[in-house]
Amino acid sequence: MLHSKKLLRTLASSSTTQRLLVTSSAGHTGRLRHFADSATAGAVAADQELQQNVPHAQTSEGWLWVDSVFPVRLGRWDLRPYIGYTFEEGLLERLRILLSKVNTHDFQVVSLEPHSKDGGVFVKFKYSAEDTDTALPTILENLRENVHSHGGVPSWVGLSTGEVWLVKGSPWKEDLNRYATAIVKVSFDGPDVPEEQLYDLLRPYGKIGDITPPSPAPAGTLRSATVSFRSLRAATTARNAIHSARVPLSSSGQSLTTLRTSYQQPIAAHAIRDYVTSHPKLFLPVLFFLIGTVTYAIFDPIRVLMVEGKMEDWFDYKKFTVYKWLRANTVERFSFSGHTEEPSLASQGVWKERQEAEDSLQKYLTDLPSTICFVHGPQGSGKSRMLNGILKESGRKAMIIDVGVLSKASSDMTLVSGLASQTGYWPIFSFLNSINNIIDLASVGVIGQKAGLSSSLNDQLKQILDVVGRGLSRVNTSHHTQQERQSQQAELKQNRSKENAIIREKIEKGLWHDGRIDAICGNGIMSELGMGIERFTESDADPRPPTDLPGVISEKGERPSESREDRQAEEAKQKQQRAENLHSVESMPVVIIKGFDSKGGGSRKAELLDVLSQWAASLAEGQVAHIIVVSDNRENVKRLAKALPSKPLTQISLSDADNASAMSFVKQKLHESGVDVKFSQQQLAYIDRLGGRASDLESLIHKVRSGLTVEEAVDDLVIRGVSELRKNAFGDDIEDAKSLPWTREQAWILMKQLSKQPQISYHEVLMDFPFKGDETPLRSMEHAELISIGTVNGRPSTIRPGKPVYKYVFERLVHDTTFQATQDIAFNEKVIASAEATVRACEDELLTLKDVDAGTASWWGSKRAVEMRANHLLRKMRTAQEKVETLERQNATLKKVLAKSKA
């Protein structure tokens, strides 16, 4: 006990004998506010050196630390100190008034310097006392009594939890990025302070959890002990109260150690890290599984909601009522164009041949979806226009997936992002797949196997479409629930109407009694209205006046048959049920997959088409939505049929418009652009060359608007078609032709025949040279839109040019003498080679027959059989030889043509 008192007396003496300056130097960058009497502060500042060991009362200075005035800043992200700044001036003024009420030993407040980073205030004071050892504890005790009696230390939150402490060292008001923690590092500038003495020194500021003794330190570095407090307030108080305090290590006080305090960031235990590094094969898969599970649990419901919002137009501002009202009362009202859409001159004619296709599509959309609707037709045949018109007329909402746009993606990430954008799938983190690939590569080196984070393009597309399917299912369910609610409301309204009709009928008969009247008139044995409590019957009814209305009473004097009324009610109920079912089907979402074409795009596009086919089949089988797939080629239906093998697809074919409709279309477009042209018979004939292909008609209209005549515009289209056809059908050179799925001879024979007649027989071409029963080249040319194959009862029947204008393109190619001679020579060479092979085969067989005849000459009937077979071979040889001779003469003539063209 005596040792502790002497220690406290030495600390107080050392704190009061230090030389302290009152200054606002540039080294202190914190916000400081001083509240003191100017005359007194000046006198204190002038007195640079305090006197000691004087028997009379002397004036000394000291420091106090007041905690919990401001919030303790925990890091850069902590915004609470900014709130404390707003109350700083008022808090400091209240604290100065509160401390100035103590006059023990002439106690006077010199200045208040806030240290908001640690949440407290340094208070500089002066006092007069003969014995400083007893004066400081007395002043501190009186200050605490006064503060507690007046409600405690003022605080920024209004809770008086602070306390006043005596600073045993010197204040260090730093503004470094060292934020307060519950761990204080105490460095010893001198010999080490024993753990017991350090505990006695720091325990008054708060409970201590642990003290870590000093460890060996490098040369030139102070040894230090770590003190872990239970609370942050105790750590901040201890750090500011004992910094630079000089602690005696012996009773004589000759050996002193100066304490340097700082905060130390807590170091987490390494148990988890050690476990992870020791068991990566077990921990990493579990960690990745948990991350994936949490991610799906959080983001998948959001994505489903976003898909539903896209279908319901929740985020389309053009659908908002406010936007519609503003547009109707601003833009549309003050529009001076005065343009009203005139009825199209071609609208009735262009689409008259589409009526059957529209009826088929309407029938599909008004029935429960059990299969996929496949709409195919050449480019410019009006597929998109027909779909848009039907959807606009029915008011159906559709999700459109454009495969053509997605196939232009330069990478898998772009493709996934594009599909997510078209379907409303959000949020999407496509860039994470690249990071996951890197993690997988790293995990192979760490645990010897992939972590499984990265996913293929197929898996990513399936994941997106699976979420989109759930969103469409929610849309379907919500529409169905809404329809049921409307039906229940309509039925309730009808029942109320019937009840009201019955009540009116009873009132007319005098059978109705409103029980609410009993509350006024009473319901005893006989009420004031003359009604008893017994129920009314038909005998109590008032006599109804006779009526002559027809149909009320039959000729036999009987009432209408109740069975007839029941039958009518049943029919009305069935009719209403059918209408509800139809409305429920029509409210289902529609999914349109445009540009479903496997041409171009490589393996990435093929993978996308396979995933879309499987997804569309699953939606159709689950009756989630109506699926409409739009393609330019009928051959693409095979991919869908493979995904949905159990049910036939609904196929709708569109062809080009007829000549009359095409003419009306051209006139209408030119009329809209302000070009009034009266076509001559020759010009009409030129326009007929383009047929009804809308894309070619649009090109014609554009060229006529540019100033070309109809003849020049059509000739330009034909010439352009010739150039395209030479490249696409025959290749630029021999090497390029080898990459085509057909030979030049096959393309040439088709063009030569189609230049002479509008269509040719499919099977006749298939069985003849150079196809010889191989359908693959024909299907490939149809896929490339060089030809068009017509069907009858689902089987191929005829072959026509891929475009109406191709007939004249074929004619132009055939009439090119040089090109014709080149292709005919190449074709004849192939035929000659085939005929000569036939001749050689016949010769070999005839030699074999000679041996057979010699060996079987004695057999009955063998000579006749050998003669018949030999005669057949001879005739076949003669035919082949004649063909060779004829073609050789043709080649000679064609070579002369080539020689003239070169000259």
Residue, then its C-alpha position, 0 to 999 in steps of 0.5 A: m500500500l505504501h509503495s502504491k501511494k509513493l508511485l502515485r505521488t511520483l507520477a503526479s510530481s512528474s506530470t506537473t513539473q513538465r514544461l508545457l507550451v500553449t501553442s497552435s503549431a502547424g504540426h497539430t492538424g486536428r481541429l482544436r478549440h480553446f476556451a480560456d480567459s485571455a488574460t489568464a492564458g497569456a500569463v500561463a503561456a508567459d510562465q515557461e518554467l514551473q518552480q518546485n520545492v518551494p515551501h509556499a503555495q505554487t502554481s502548477e499545470g496539468w492535463l485531464w482526459v474526458d472520454s465519451v464526449f465524441p464518437v470513437r472513430l473506427g476507420r475511414w468509413d466511419l461517418r459518426p465523427y462528422i455528426g459529432y462535429t456539428f455538436e462540438e462547440g456546444l459540447l465543449e462550452r457545456l464541459r468548460i462550464l461544468l469543470s469551471k465550477v470546481n475551485t479546489h486549490d484554485f483550479q482553473v481551466v486553461s484550454l479544451e482541446p478535442h481529440s475527436k478521433d479517440g472520442g475525448v477532450f484534453v483539458k489543460f488546467k492550472y492550480s495552486a498547492e503546497d503539496t502536489d501529491t495530495a492536491l491532484p487526487t483531491i482536485l480529481e475527486n472534486l471534479r468527478e463529484n461535481v460532474h456526477s452531481h450535474g448529470g455527468v459528462p456531456s455526450w454527442v448522443g445525450l447519454s452521460t457515460g463519460e468520466v474525467w481522468l488525470v493524464k499521467g503523461s503528456p497528451w499526444k494529439e496525432d491524426l494518423n490513420r491509426y484507429a482505436t482498438a481494444i488492444v493497446k501496445v505499451s512500449f518501454d523506453g527503459p527497463d521492462v515494467p513488471e506485469e503486476q505493476l503494469y496491471d496495477l497501473l492500467r486496471p483503473y481504466g477498465k477490465i483487462g482481458d489479457i497482458t502479453p509480456p514483452s518478446p525479444a525485439p530487434a536492435g534499436t526497437l523498444r520492447s513492448a507488452t500488449v494489453s487487451f481491454r474488454s472495452l474500447r472506451a477503457a483502451t482509449t482512456a488508458r492510451n491517452a492517460i498514460h502516454s509518455a508517463r514515467v514509471p519508477l521501477s523501485s521504491s527509491g525512484q532512481s530507475l524510471t521507464t517512459l511508457r509509449t502507447s499505441y493501438q494495435q490491430p487485432i490479429a485473428a486466430h489462424a485456426i481457420r486459415d491453417y485448416v483451409t491450407s491443410h485440407p484444400k481438397l475437402f474445404l474448397p469444394v464445400l466452399f464453392f458449393l456454399i457460394g453457388t448455393v447462396t448466389y442462386a438463392i439470392f439472385d435467381p428469384i430476382r432474375v425470375l422477377m425481372v423476366e416476369g417484369k419484362m413480359e408484363d412491361w413493368f419497366d417500359y416507361k411508354k406503358f406508364t399511365v403518366y407517360k401516356w397522359l403527358r404524350a397525349n397532352t403535349v406531343e400529340r396535341f401540339s403536333f402540326s403534321g396533321h398526318t393521318e394514315e391512309p389506307s394502304l393501296a396494297s394492304q388488301g392485295v399484298w396479304k390476300e394469299r396469306q389468309e390461310a397462313e394467318d388462319s392456321l396461326q390464329k388456330y394455334l394461338t387459340d388452343l393449348p400449346s402442345t407442340i411448336c409452330f414452325v413458320h418458314g418462308p423465303q426472306g421478304s415473304g412477310k413472316s415478321r409482318m404477319l406475326n406483328g399484325i396478329l399479335k397487335e390485333s390480339g393484344r398478346k405479349a411476346m418475348i422475342i429471341d433473335v438468333g440472327v443478332l445472337s449469332k453475330a456475337s464475337s465471344d461466348m460472354t457476348l452471346v450470353s449477355g445478348l441472350a440475357s438482354q433479350t429475355g430480361y435475365w438480370p443481373i448477369f455476371s458473364f465476366l465471372n466465367s473468365i475468372n472462374n476459368i482462372i480459378d479452375l486452372a489454379s485449383v488444378g495445381v493446388i488440389g489436383q482437380k478442377a474446382g468446378l466453378s467454370s461452366s461451358l457455353n451450353d450450361q450457361l445458356k441452359q441456366i439462363l433459359d431455365v430461369v426464363g422458363r420459370g419466369l414465363s411460368r409465373v406469368n402464365t400462373s398470374h394470368h390464370t389466377q387473374q382470370e379466375r378472380q375475374s370469373q369469380q367476380a363475374e359469377l358473384k355479380q350474376n348471383r347477386s343479380k339473380e337474388n335481386a330479381i327474386i327479391r323484386e319478384k317476391i316484393e311484387k307478389g307481396l311475399w317479401h318481409d325485411g327483417r330489419i323492420d322488426a328492429i323498429c316495429g317489433n316482432g311479437i305475436m302481432s306487429e304494428l304492420g299486421m304481420g305475424i312471426e310465421r313465414f309467408t306462403e303462396s296463399d298469402a300472396d296478393p292477387r297478380p293483375p292479369t297480363d296479356l303479354p305473349g309467352v307468359i302463359s302458354e295456350k294450355g294455361e301452363r307456366p313455362s317449363e322449368s326444364r327449358e329454363d334449366r337447359q338455357a341456364e346450363e347452355a349459358k354456363q357452358k358458353q361462359q366456361r368456353a369463353e373463360n377457357l379461350h381467354s385463359v389460353e389467349s392470356m398465355p405468353v408467346v415466345i418468338i424465336k426469329g432467325f432460326d437458321s443454321k447457316g453461318g455462325g460456326s459451332r457456337k450458333a449450332e450449340l445455341l440452336d440446340v439449346l433453344s430447340q430443347w428449351a422450346a420443346s420443354l415449354a411446349e410440352g409443359q404448356v407454359a407458352h405458345i412457341i413460334v419459330v421463324s425460319d427462312n428455310r424449311e430444312n431447319v425444322k429437323r432440329l426442332a423435330k429432333a427435340l420434340p420427336s413425340k408430336p408433329l410440328t405445326q408448319i406454316s409456309l409462306s410464299d411470295a406474293d402474286n404479280a398483282s399484289a406485288m404491283s400494288f405494293v410497288k405503286q403504294k410505296l412510290h406513292e408514299s414517297g411522292v413519286d407518281v409513276k404510270f408504268s408502261q407495259q414494258q415496265l410492268a413486264y420488267i417488274d413482273r420479273l421480280g415476282g412477289r419477293a418483298s426484299d427485291l421489290e424494296s430494292l427496286i423502289h429504292k433505285v427508282r427513288s434514286g432516279l433510275t428507270v424501272e428497266e435500269a433498276v431491274d437490270d441492275l438487280v439481275i446483274r447483281g444476282v449474276s455476280e452473287l450466284r457465280k460466287n455462291a454457286f460455283g465458287d471463286d476458283i477450284e479450291d473454293a468450289k471444293s468447299l461447296p456441298w455440291t459440285r459445279e456440274q450439279a449447280w449448272i444442270l439445275m440452272k440450265q433447266l430452270s432457265k428454260q422452264p419455271q419449275i422442274s420435277y424433283h425426282e426426275v432431276l434426282m434420278d438423273f446424272p449428276f445427282k444419281g439419287d443423292e438428295t444432299p446437294l439439293r437440300s444444301m442448295e435449298h438451304a443456300e436459297l439457290i433453289s426452292i423445293g415445293t412439296v405435295n402431301g409432305r413430300p418433295s415434288t418440284i424445284r423452282p428458283g430460290k427467288p423469282v428474279y433468279k429465273y432471269v439470273f439463270e437466263r443471263l448466266v446461260h446466255d453468257t457464251t464463255f461461261q456456258a462453254t466452260q461449264d458445258i465442257a466440264f459437264n460433258e467431260k463428266v458425262i464422257a467419263s461416266a459413259e466410258a466407264t460404262v463401255r469398259a464395264c460392258e467390255d469386261e463383262l462380254l469377255t466373261l460371257k465368252d468364257v461362260d459360253a465356252g464352258t457351258a456350250s453342252w448345256w441346254g438353254s445356256k447359249r440362249a441366255v448368254e446371247m441375251r445378256a451379250n445383246h443387252l451389253l452391246r446395246k448399252m455399249r452402243t448407247a454409251q459410245e454414241k453419247v461419247e462421240t456426240l459429246e466429243r463433237q460438242n466439246a470441240t465446238l465449245k472449245k472453238v467458242l472459247a478460242k474466239s472469245k479469247a481472241 
